[in-house]
């Protein structure tokens, strides 16, 4: 049986996920510039993934506010 999470534990988890997502989003954008030299279409997909990651991060930030 899982133990219940405290509000502080949830905040810590959300902080971790937000930081993790922001790091990935930045990395996706940096790599997309490099990947564009190989395939512009793939680079566009990766930029799209970065945008989706940003939307996920916005939802996590909203969850933080809703605690």
C-alpha positions as CSV (number, residue, x, y, z in Angstrom):
1,X,0.0,0.0,0.0
2,X,1.3,3.5,-1.0
3,X,1.7,6.0,1.7
4,X,-0.1,9.3,1.4
5,X,1.9,12.3,0.1
6,X,2.2,15.5,2.1
7,X,1.6,18.8,0.5
8,X,5.3,19.5,0.8
9,X,6.1,16.3,-1.0
10,X,3.8,17.2,-3.8
11,X,5.3,20.6,-4.1
12,X,8.8,19.0,-4.3
13,X,7.6,16.6,-7.0
14,X,6.0,19.3,-9.0
15,X,9.1,21.5,-8.7
16,X,11.3,18.6,-9.9
17,X,9.0,17.9,-12.9
18,X,8.8,21.6,-13.9
19,X,12.6,22.0,-13.8
20,X,13.0,18.7,-15.7
21,X,10.5,19.8,-18.4
22,X,12.1,23.2,-18.8
23,X,15.5,21.6,-19.2
24,X,14.1,19.3,-21.9
25,X,12.3,22.1,-23.7
26,X,15.5,24.1,-23.9
27,X,17.5,21.1,-25.1
28,X,14.9,20.3,-27.8
29,X,15.1,23.8,-29.1
30,X,18.9,23.8,-29.1
31,X,19.1,20.4,-30.8
32,X,16.4,21.3,-33.3
33,X,18.8,24.0,-34.7
34,X,21.4,21.3,-35.3
35,X,19.0,18.7,-36.6
36,X,17.7,21.2,-39.1
37,X,20.9,20.7,-41.0
38,X,20.0,17.1,-41.5
39,X,16.2,17.4,-41.8
40,X,14.2,20.6,-41.5
41,X,11.0,18.5,-41.2
42,X,12.4,16.6,-38.2
43,X,13.5,19.9,-36.7
44,X,10.0,21.2,-37.0
45,X,8.7,18.1,-35.2
46,X,11.2,18.6,-32.4
47,X,10.2,22.3,-32.0
48,X,6.6,21.1,-31.8
49,X,7.6,18.7,-29.1
50,X,9.2,21.6,-27.2
51,X,6.0,23.6,-27.5
52,X,4.0,20.6,-26.1
53,X,6.6,20.3,-23.3
54,X,6.0,24.0,-22.5
55,X,2.2,23.3,-22.3
56,X,2.8,20.4,-20.0
57,X,5.0,22.7,-17.8
58,X,2.2,25.2,-17.7
59,X,-0.2,22.6,-16.4
60,X,2.3,21.5,-13.8
61,X,2.6,25.2,-12.7
62,X,-1.2,25.4,-12.6
63,X,-1.3,22.3,-10.4
64,X,1.2,24.0,-8.1
65,X,-1.1,27.0,-7.8
66,X,-4.1,24.7,-7.1
67,X,-2.5,23.0,-4.1
